[in-house]
Amino acid sequence: MFAPVYLDHNATTPLDPEVREAMLPFLDARFGNASSRHEYGRQARSAIDDARSRVAAAVGAHPTEVVFTSGGSEANNLFIKGAAARMKPGLAAVSAIEHPCVREPARQLRRLGWQVDEVAVDGDGRIDESAWSALLGERPRLVSVMLANNESGVIQDIARLASGARVAGATMHCDAVQALGKLPLDFRALGVHGLTLSAHKVYGPIGVGALVLDKRVDLEPLIAGGGQERNLRSGTENVAAIVGFGRACELATARLADDAARMAALRDELEAALVALGARIFSRRAERLPGTSFFGLADVDGETLVAKMDRAGFAIASGSACSSADPEPSRTLLAMGVDADSARGAIRVSLGRETTATQVGEFIASFTHTVGRLRNLAAMSA
């Protein structure tokens, strides 16, 4: 039995020891409320300001453009609902492969008189060019397209899409939760009006995220109260988590190039072994995140494989963590034209900073053995 191996980094990442160290003082002696005017409050406010600068630097933004939230889901809701609330209802569109925390708030706009459409993707999971052109021709008011998909890892050309959206007069949002720490990010170069980030995908704490917001965009806040975060997100700030987010962004930026190159090499090694087993690698022809592999075996049930690999000491996933309780097929794969049975049995392996070549080799050996046993059992019962 191998030591447990975690291969589900797109779901969440372990807290980096340096991030934990940065957070500890604010869980102990520096416990002040950042709105207080005494020394304890000033320490907390200074720490938040410093973290805001670090998060902004990681994505080429100005610190005043960073609005801290409780995570990526809140940031996505804040932009979509907040922007829509300050507009006359019209056409809103999201890509067909968005995370539920983009798709669902967009759907809720229908109650307010909005028309909400989904933009199709091609067989590799990239925005379909003809569908995008057709959408822009309808002059949408609000659009959201994710930068990197949480299941397939497919990367969209957001800068080009945003350029077209601006010409069409649309306000454009981008969920970049999976891209942070894995791709170089530049808020200005992307050209979007809002960019969503989350700490726990980059070895920071769970429960803190950010919306990077073009200050020319007017948002209605979701949470009213004391006016924190430029009156866009009221509530006493979680200082320790925000500090951890800032440190995590700083570390992710410094380590990005080395981490990406190493994970890409490990993913290629993994996928070579998977192809040898007869696996279908989804979106293999598209540009993808370096550590993400989404695949399926036509003759082996994916859920069974995930369960057996868990018992063998390997944590992998069937689709996205936020949808793991849903027995329906992967919406991402269905949007790509994959049949329902294949989409239902898809498996995701996502590598991380601490993943080693030895661990990948152990996984390949165990996975190969498990697939072989399942195929033998199937042959015997046939």
Secondary structure, 3 states (H helix, E strand, C coil): CCCCEECECCCCCCCCHHHHHHHHHHHCCCCCCCCCCCHHHHHHHHHHHHHHHHHHHHCCCCHHHEEEECCHHHHHHHHHHHHHHCCCCCEEEEECCCCHHHHHHHHHHHHHCCEEEEECECCCCCECHHHHHHHHHCCCCEEECCCECCCCCEECCHHHHHHHHHHCCCEEEEECCCCECCECCCHHHHCCCEEEEEHHHCCCCCCCEEEEECCCCCCCCCCCCCCCCCCCCCCCCCHHHHHHHHHHHHHHHHHHHHHHHHHHHHHHHHHHHHHHCCCEECCCCCCECCCEEEEECCCCCHHHHHHHHHHCCEECECCCHHHCCCCCCCHHHHHCCCCHHHHHCCEEEECCCCCCHHHHHHHHHHHHHHHHHHHHHHHHHC
